[in-house]
Amino acid sequence: MSIFDLFRKSPFIAINEMMKEVVECTNRIPEIYEAFVEGNQQEVERIAKEISDHEYKTDEIKNSIRQSLPHSIFMPVARGDILQIITSMDAIADRSEDVGVLMSLKSLQVPDELKQRVRDFATAVVKVVDYSRQVIEELEALREASFAGPEAKSVLELLDKVNESEHETDILQYELTKIVINRSESIDCASLILWMKIIETTGDIANAAEKMCNRIRLIISQ
């Protein structure tokens, strides 16, 4: 079945198919962090390739959605809202791929005091995306309920969990950044820059998920 056929049923069915590939990217973030922490560069590169493959599939679905998104067929939400949702979803996959690329550039020594913190950070980021996935999976039922009633309340509760979880990642990101900066005297300049980019880019995954969900919150409130 083509993306256009899915759109004829509902745009949210097609969006859900895209989200499945996005999750394939983000579910590998804890794995690649674990390999990175343990200094297994070969495993880092293998997982990075898997993330890149799923990011490519995400791009294919995204492009198909954009090309199949008609002006003439009535849709339950504005065309611009749908485009914004898939743009944010694409950013989640893109930033996941970027994390893999950054970790593949150079093997870094991970101090013992950072190991559990970076694991917790990766897990927290994926938690935000998982809540976002649940939101996407509820959109079709929400459409059938005309974006109101118990269905809307349930999705709004999920959206609150996304915002709360993203805030938790912000705190973890700040703590990690502070530790790395305070160790700057014992870290060479190139490694320091790479550390900062890895932390920032990982945080961007959660930011993109929250941005997507905030757009959905606006749709419900309209």
C-alpha positions in Angstrom: 0.0 0.0 0.0 1.4 3.4 -1.0 1.7 6.4 1.3 -1.0 8.1 -0.8 -3.4 5.2 0.0 -2.6 5.6 3.6 -3.4 9.3 3.4 -6.7 8.6 1.9 -7.6 6.7 5.0 -5.9 9.1 7.4 -2.7 11.2 7.4 -1.9 9.8 10.9 -1.6 6.3 9.6 1.2 7.3 7.3 2.8 9.4 10.1 2.8 6.4 12.3 4.7 4.4 9.7 7.3 7.0 9.7 7.5 7.1 13.5 8.3 3.3 13.5 11.5 4.0 11.6 12.4 7.0 13.8 12.1 4.7 16.8 14.4 2.2 15.1 17.0 5.0 15.1 16.6 6.1 18.7 16.3 2.6 20.2 19.9 2.1 19.3 21.1 5.2 21.2 21.6 3.4 24.5 23.4 0.6 22.6 25.9 2.9 20.9 26.5 4.8 24.2 27.3 1.5 25.9 29.8 0.6 23.2 31.2 4.1 23.4 31.6 4.0 27.2 33.3 0.6 27.0 35.7 1.8 24.2 34.5 -0.7 21.7 34.9 1.5 18.6 34.2 -1.4 16.2 30.8 -1.9 17.8 30.2 1.9 17.8 30.7 2.0 14.0 28.5 -1.0 13.5 25.6 0.5 15.4 26.2 3.9 13.8 25.7 2.2 10.4 22.4 0.6 11.6 21.2 4.0 12.7 22.2 5.6 9.4 20.3 2.8 7.5 17.1 3.5 9.4 17.5 7.3 9.1 17.7 6.8 5.3 14.4 4.8 5.5 12.9 7.6 7.5 13.9 10.1 4.8 12.3 7.9 2.2 9.0 7.8 4.0 9.2 11.5 4.8 9.7 12.3 1.1 6.9 10.0 0.1 4.6 11.7 2.6 5.5 15.2 1.4 4.9 14.2 -2.3 1.7 12.4 -1.5 0.3 15.1 0.8 -2.5 16.5 -1.4 -4.1 20.0 -1.3 -7.4 18.7 -2.6 -8.3 16.0 -0.2 -9.9 17.1 3.0 -7.8 16.4 6.1 -8.7 16.6 9.8 -5.8 19.0 10.5 -4.0 21.7 8.6 -1.4 20.7 6.0 1.1 22.9 7.7 0.6 21.0 11.0 1.3 17.7 9.3 4.4 19.0 7.6 5.7 20.4 11.0 5.1 17.0 12.7 7.1 15.1 10.1 9.8 17.7 10.0 10.3 17.3 13.8 10.2 13.5 13.4 12.8 13.7 10.7 15.0 15.8 13.1 14.8 13.1 15.7 16.2 10.6 13.2 18.8 13.0 11.9 20.2 13.8 15.4 20.3 10.1 16.2 22.4 9.6 13.1 24.6 12.6 14.0 25.3 11.0 17.4 26.6 7.9 15.6 28.7 9.9 13.3 30.3 11.9 16.1 31.0 8.8 18.1 32.6 7.2 15.1 35.1 10.0 14.6 37.3 9.2 17.6 37.5 6.9 20.5 37.3 8.9 23.7 38.4 7.9 27.2 35.3 7.9 29.4 36.1 8.7 33.0 34.5 6.4 35.6 32.5 9.2 37.1 30.9 9.8 33.7 30.0 6.3 32.7 26.8 5.8 34.6 25.8 9.4 33.9 26.0 9.1 30.2 24.1 5.8 30.3 21.4 7.5 32.3 21.3 10.4 29.8 20.9 8.1 26.8 18.1 6.2 28.6 16.3 9.4 29.5 16.5 10.7 25.9 15.0 7.5 24.6 12.2 7.7 27.2 11.2 11.1 25.8 11.0 9.6 22.3 9.0 6.6 23.6 6.4 8.8 25.1 6.3 10.6 21.8 5.8 7.4 20.0 2.8 6.6 22.2 1.3 10.0 21.3 1.7 9.3 17.5 0.1 5.9 18.0 -3.0 7.6 19.6 -3.5 10.2 16.9 -5.8 8.0 14.7 -8.1 7.3 17.6 -7.9 11.0 18.5 -9.0 11.9 15.0 -11.9 9.6 15.2 -12.9 11.3 18.4 -12.7 14.7 16.7 -9.8 15.7 19.0 -12.0 15.8 22.1 -13.3 13.7 25.0 -11.5 11.0 26.9 -9.1 10.4 23.9 -7.9 14.0 24.0 -7.5 13.9 27.7 -5.4 10.7 27.4 -3.1 12.2 24.7 -2.7 15.4 26.8 -1.5 13.3 29.7 1.0 11.7 27.4 2.1 15.1 26.2 2.7 16.2 29.8 4.9 13.2 30.3 6.9 14.2 27.2 7.5 17.7 28.6 8.4 16.3 32.1 10.8 13.7 30.6 12.4 16.3 28.3 13.0 18.5 31.3 14.8 15.6 33.0 17.1 15.3 30.0 17.9 19.0 30.2 19.0 18.5 33.8 21.2 15.5 33.0 22.6 17.3 30.0 23.6 20.3 32.2 25.2 18.0 34.8 27.2 16.1 32.1 28.3 19.3 30.4 29.4 20.8 33.8 31.5 17.7 34.6 33.2 17.7 31.2 34.0 21.4 31.3 35.4 21.0 34.8 37.8 18.3 33.5 38.9 20.5 30.6 42.5 20.7 31.9 42.9 17.0 31.6 41.1 16.7 28.2 42.7 17.8 24.9 40.9 20.4 22.9 39.7 18.1 20.1 38.3 15.6 22.6 36.6 18.4 24.6 34.9 19.8 21.5 33.8 16.3 20.5 32.4 15.6 24.0 30.4 18.8 23.9 29.0 18.0 20.5 28.0 14.5 21.4 26.2 15.7 24.6 24.5 18.5 22.8 23.4 16.4 19.8 22.0 13.7 22.0 20.0 16.3 23.9 18.7 17.6 20.5 16.9 14.2 20.0 14.7 14.9 23.0 14.2 18.5 22.0 13.0 17.5 18.6 10.6 15.0 20.1 9.2 17.6 22.5 8.8 20.1 19.6 6.8 17.5 17.6 4.5 16.9 20.6 4.0 20.6 21.3 2.7 20.9 17.7 0.2 18.1 18.5 -0.8 19.9 21.7 -1.6 23.0 19.5 -3.7 20.9 17.2 -5.8 19.6 20.1 -6.2 23.1 21.6 -7.5 24.5 18.3 
